[in-house]
Amino acid sequence: GELRHGDKIAILALAVESPEDKVREAVTVLDSGLHWAMADTPTGQAFGDITAVPTMFLFDTTGKTVRVVYGAPPDLHEQVGKLLDGLLN
């Protein structure tokens, strides 16, 4: 789908404990504009104690963590959309 904020945001997905072939397979069905990388456990741990999958970190333009969302609540898109609207407008 079309991103509401266009090139004002960057999305990076890190796969920490998934087999690379399965990650590559999943990425092919997602948006080709998605940036992703394989990461090791210490890299994942550098973000803190990841207690849910997925875990989403939202950073502002200075790199400060604005919000962390654990799991995929039913209103995830609404929550993140409102937060991005506030950060980018």
Backbone as a chain_set.jsonl record, in Angstrom:
{"seq": "GELRHGDKIAILALAVESPEDKVREAVTVLDSGLHWAMADTPTGQAFGDITAVPTMFLFDTTGKTVRVVYGAPPDLHEQVGKLLDGLLN", "coords": {"N": [[0.806, -1.193, 0.0], [0.209, 2.378, -0.209], [2.381, 4.633, 1.36], [1.519, 6.898, 3.832], [3.175, 8.944, 4.688], [5.163, 9.025, 2.851], [8.439, 9.564, 1.781], [9.311, 10.482, 4.223], [9.705, 8.82, 6.322], [11.592, 5.988, 7.491], [11.772, 2.496, 7.332], [12.949, -0.256, 9.04], [13.513, -3.647, 9.322], [14.555, -6.088, 11.58], [15.622, -9.363, 11.681], [15.944, -11.682, 14.148], [15.971, -14.305, 15.424], [15.219, -16.022, 13.411], [15.318, -18.391, 10.71], [17.405, -17.618, 7.941], [16.572, -18.254, 5.29], [13.8, -18.485, 5.539], [13.147, -15.897, 6.318], [13.915, -14.435, 4.044], [12.063, -15.471, 2.252], [9.639, -14.542, 3.37], [10.01, -11.784, 3.117], [9.849, -11.387, 0.395], [7.145, -11.345, -0.178], [6.326, -9.075, 1.014], [6.308, -5.45, 1.012], [8.492, -4.188, -1.397], [10.038, -2.041, -0.752], [10.855, -2.279, 1.806], [13.37, -2.186, 4.211], [15.616, -4.546, 5.425], [17.359, -6.778, 7.652], [19.478, -9.455, 8.703], [20.058, -10.262, 12.057], [22.095, -10.823, 14.943], [21.741, -12.455, 18.169], [22.991, -10.841, 20.272], [22.78, -8.277, 19.062], [20.0, -7.926, 18.952], [19.521, -7.939, 21.708], [20.678, -5.551, 22.404], [18.733, -3.703, 22.046], [17.245, -3.923, 24.268], [15.152, -5.837, 26.51], [13.525, -7.92, 24.618], [10.314, -8.832, 24.636], [8.167, -9.622, 23.192], [6.964, -10.64, 19.983], [5.933, -9.246, 17.004], [8.274, -6.604, 17.92], [8.129, -3.168, 17.924], [10.03, -0.326, 17.394], [9.873, 3.143, 17.57], [11.477, 5.914, 16.389], [12.492, 9.351, 16.714], [13.574, 12.115, 14.607], [16.005, 12.698, 15.697], [16.95, 10.368, 16.633], [16.044, 9.56, 19.064], [14.224, 7.322, 21.12], [10.828, 7.156, 20.73], [8.583, 5.656, 21.12], [7.734, 2.324, 22.065], [6.315, -0.549, 20.803], [4.851, -3.487, 21.71], [4.238, -6.669, 20.382], [1.313, -7.191, 18.306], [-1.129, -5.302, 18.531], [-4.707, -4.978, 17.948], [-5.302, -2.356, 17.131], [-2.954, -1.377, 16.063], [-2.048, -0.102, 13.62], [-3.55, 2.252, 13.695], [-2.667, 3.429, 16.118], [0.104, 3.838, 15.592], [-0.07, 5.383, 13.28], [-1.273, 7.777, 14.23], [0.724, 8.632, 15.975], [2.889, 9.009, 14.214], [1.78, 11.031, 12.604], [1.72, 13.112, 14.435], [4.473, 13.436, 14.958], [5.524, 14.129, 12.476], [4.128, 16.238, 11.423]], "CA": [[0.0, 0.0, 0.0], [0.892, 3.666, -0.268], [2.735, 5.19, 2.656], [0.938, 8.222, 4.042], [4.23, 9.924, 4.908], [6.127, 8.949, 1.758], [9.846, 9.365, 2.108], [9.647, 11.121, 5.501], [10.019, 7.793, 7.314], [12.346, 4.818, 7.041], [11.384, 1.301, 8.079], [13.976, -1.287, 9.044], [13.129, -4.852, 10.064], [15.662, -6.958, 11.953], [15.239, -10.734, 12.03], [16.954, -12.082, 15.128], [16.068, -15.74, 15.672], [14.541, -16.731, 12.334], [16.231, -18.872, 9.675], [17.507, -16.628, 6.867], [15.772, -18.615, 4.116], [12.398, -18.165, 5.838], [13.037, -14.443, 6.319], [13.958, -14.009, 2.638], [10.781, -15.87, 1.668], [8.615, -13.625, 3.881], [10.262, -10.443, 2.605], [9.445, -11.305, -1.017], [5.711, -11.05, -0.274], [6.101, -7.758, 1.612], [6.673, -4.3, 0.2], [9.887, -4.25, -1.807], [10.737, -0.904, -0.184], [11.218, -2.585, 3.19], [14.78, -2.463, 4.489], [15.663, -5.586, 6.444], [18.679, -7.363, 7.865], [19.612, -10.516, 9.683], [20.781, -9.761, 13.228], [22.376, -11.868, 15.917], [21.101, -12.252, 19.473], [23.495, -9.642, 20.976], [22.217, -7.068, 18.448], [18.636, -7.825, 19.457], [19.57, -7.598, 23.13], [21.084, -4.15, 22.538], [17.507, -2.914, 22.069], [16.568, -4.174, 25.535], [14.559, -7.154, 26.672], [12.426, -8.103, 23.675], [9.421, -9.802, 25.271], [7.081, -9.969, 22.278], [7.276, -10.574, 18.556], [7.025, -8.307, 16.756], [8.457, -5.429, 18.763], [8.374, -2.03, 17.045], [10.61, 0.866, 17.997], [9.692, 4.349, 16.776], [12.486, 6.91, 16.746], [12.304, 10.634, 16.055], [14.66, 12.444, 13.678], [17.28, 12.782, 16.419], [17.322, 9.023, 17.06], [15.473, 9.29, 20.387], [13.097, 6.392, 21.108], [9.587, 7.852, 21.051], [7.587, 4.671, 21.562], [7.987, 0.906, 21.789], [5.05, -1.284, 20.741], [5.096, -4.927, 21.829], [3.197, -7.476, 19.77], [0.534, -6.557, 17.239], [-2.49, -5.045, 18.994], [-5.636, -4.762, 16.84], [-5.29, -0.964, 16.683], [-1.556, -1.02, 15.832], [-1.907, 0.88, 12.548], [-4.127, 3.515, 14.166], [-1.744, 3.977, 17.12], [1.34, 4.295, 14.951], [-0.439, 6.462, 12.372], [-1.463, 9.011, 15.0], [2.021, 9.044, 16.492], [3.667, 9.554, 13.091], [1.167, 12.306, 12.232], [2.184, 14.109, 15.406], [5.918, 13.652, 14.82], [5.911, 14.629, 11.155], [3.373, 17.437, 11.005]], "C": [[0.848, 1.254, 0.0], [1.17, 4.158, 1.141], [2.216, 6.613, 2.758], [2.025, 9.289, 4.136], [5.353, 9.827, 3.887], [7.543, 8.715, 2.233], [10.277, 10.064, 3.399], [10.013, 10.101, 6.573], [10.849, 6.69, 6.666], [11.947, 3.657, 7.931], [12.49, 0.269, 7.928], [13.488, -2.452, 9.885], [14.391, -5.667, 10.335], [15.111, -8.323, 12.327], [16.329, -11.283, 12.941], [17.074, -13.592, 15.273], [15.368, -16.568, 14.608], [15.565, -17.221, 11.323], [16.22, -17.916, 8.478], [16.657, -16.978, 5.657], [14.297, -18.295, 4.327], [12.17, -16.649, 5.832], [13.012, -13.929, 4.882], [12.633, -14.323, 1.941], [9.668, -14.894, 2.087], [8.772, -12.238, 3.274], [9.794, -10.319, 1.153], [7.96, -10.992, -1.169], [5.353, -9.703, 0.35], [6.497, -6.669, 0.617], [8.162, -4.354, -0.137], [10.701, -3.074, -1.267], [11.18, -1.13, 1.255], [12.713, -2.861, 3.295], [14.813, -3.51, 5.594], [17.086, -6.124, 6.544], [18.562, -8.526, 8.84], [20.427, -9.934, 10.839], [21.023, -10.919, 14.182], [21.723, -11.513, 17.258], [21.655, -11.045, 20.228], [22.961, -8.331, 20.384], [20.796, -6.858, 18.934], [18.611, -7.391, 20.904], [19.977, -6.148, 23.359], [19.871, -3.221, 22.57], [16.733, -3.123, 23.37], [15.977, -5.568, 25.538], [13.343, -7.275, 25.759], [11.527, -9.209, 24.223], [8.284, -10.24, 24.36], [7.567, -9.839, 20.84], [5.976, -10.281, 17.827], [7.132, -7.261, 17.863], [8.841, -4.293, 17.832], [8.91, -0.86, 17.849], [10.366, 2.03, 17.047], [10.677, 5.392, 17.299], [12.145, 8.228, 16.065], [13.528, 10.939, 15.191], [16.011, 12.583, 14.369], [17.76, 11.409, 16.876], [16.8, 8.655, 18.44], [14.288, 8.325, 20.237], [11.854, 7.129, 21.595], [8.563, 6.879, 21.627], [8.088, 3.279, 21.228], [6.639, 0.205, 21.847], [5.381, -2.77, 20.74], [3.927, -5.698, 21.235], [2.482, -6.702, 18.673], [-0.902, -6.353, 17.706], [-3.399, -4.734, 17.807], [-5.615, -3.332, 16.286], [-3.868, -0.455, 16.396], [-1.412, 0.072, 14.778], [-2.439, 2.247, 12.967], [-3.19, 4.201, 15.155], [-0.526, 4.602, 16.465], [1.051, 5.448, 13.999], [-0.587, 7.789, 13.089], [-0.13, 9.542, 15.514], [2.879, 9.657, 15.379], [3.107, 10.896, 12.629], [1.678, 13.418, 13.147], [3.67, 14.438, 15.26], [6.265, 14.388, 13.533], [5.174, 15.876, 10.706], [3.647, 18.621, 11.901]], "O": [[2.063, 1.195, 0.188], [0.3, 4.105, 2.01], [2.45, 7.434, 1.871], [1.813, 10.423, 3.705], [6.387, 10.477, 4.04], [7.814, 7.785, 2.993], [11.472, 10.223, 3.646], [10.566, 10.461, 7.612], [10.808, 6.49, 5.452], [11.802, 3.816, 9.143], [12.914, -0.04, 6.814], [13.093, -2.266, 11.036], [15.194, -5.904, 9.433], [14.237, -8.432, 13.188], [17.497, -11.343, 12.556], [18.188, -14.116, 15.248], [14.963, -17.7, 14.874], [16.574, -16.553, 11.092], [15.16, -17.459, 8.053], [16.072, -16.084, 5.046], [13.616, -17.876, 3.391], [11.122, -16.177, 5.391], [12.185, -13.085, 4.538], [12.144, -13.529, 1.137], [8.859, -14.476, 1.26], [7.779, -11.586, 2.951], [9.384, -9.237, 0.733], [7.554, -10.43, -2.186], [4.218, -9.241, 0.233], [6.965, -6.958, -0.485], [8.994, -4.546, 0.749], [11.93, -3.105, -1.318], [11.813, -0.261, 1.854], [13.253, -3.677, 2.549], [14.111, -3.373, 6.596], [17.902, -5.946, 5.64], [17.667, -8.569, 9.684], [21.384, -9.193, 10.613], [20.25, -11.876, 14.224], [21.219, -10.405, 17.442], [20.87, -10.278, 20.785], [22.716, -7.377, 21.123], [20.418, -5.741, 19.29], [17.781, -6.57, 21.295], [19.655, -5.575, 24.4], [19.958, -2.094, 23.056], [15.661, -2.544, 23.543], [16.274, -6.381, 24.663], [12.261, -6.79, 26.088], [11.921, -10.374, 24.272], [7.516, -11.135, 24.715], [8.452, -9.042, 20.529], [4.998, -11.005, 18.015], [6.198, -7.063, 18.641], [9.771, -4.428, 17.037], [8.323, -0.454, 18.852], [10.625, 1.918, 15.849], [10.703, 5.707, 18.489], [11.578, 8.238, 14.973], [14.42, 10.1, 15.064], [17.049, 12.588, 13.707], [18.847, 11.287, 17.44], [17.077, 7.564, 18.938], [13.456, 8.488, 19.345], [11.818, 7.654, 22.708], [7.779, 7.233, 22.508], [8.781, 3.08, 20.23], [5.903, 0.346, 22.824], [6.106, -3.252, 19.87], [2.768, -5.419, 21.543], [2.982, -5.693, 18.177], [-1.794, -7.118, 17.34], [-2.922, -4.276, 16.77], [-5.881, -3.124, 15.102], [-3.607, 0.745, 16.475], [-0.728, 1.068, 15.012], [-1.851, 3.276, 12.635], [-2.943, 5.403, 15.053], [-0.171, 5.746, 16.745], [1.836, 6.393, 13.916], [-0.088, 8.812, 12.62], [0.119, 10.748, 15.492], [3.515, 10.692, 15.576], [3.871, 11.803, 12.297], [2.021, 14.511, 12.696], [4.072, 15.59, 15.422], [7.203, 15.184, 13.507], [5.554, 16.503, 9.717], [3.093, 19.699, 11.686]]}, "num_chains": 1, "name": "protein.A"}
